[in-house]
Amino acid sequence: MAALSFRDRLLTRRGARAILSPVGILGGAAAAIVAVVAGLPIWAAVLVGVGVWGVNLVRMLPRGGRRERIDP
């Protein structure tokens, strides 16, 4: 069986939980707040928050299966 693509792993029940994870959302918001307090412009703080949320999303997604090894 072929390994699952990123899209296939994202469109699962576990992927939905990863997207809506309270830890990811609050972590992204906290990172954005810290970035604003540190003096970054609002647009940069939003990018920092989305980046933290995205890292948490990728961390929580199910792993793709191993690719089949072809025995020559």
Summary of the structure (lengths in Angstrom):
residues: 72
radius of gyration: 16.6
end to end distance: 17.7
largest distance: 58.7
contacts: 168
relative contact order: 0.24
helix: 65%
strand: 0%
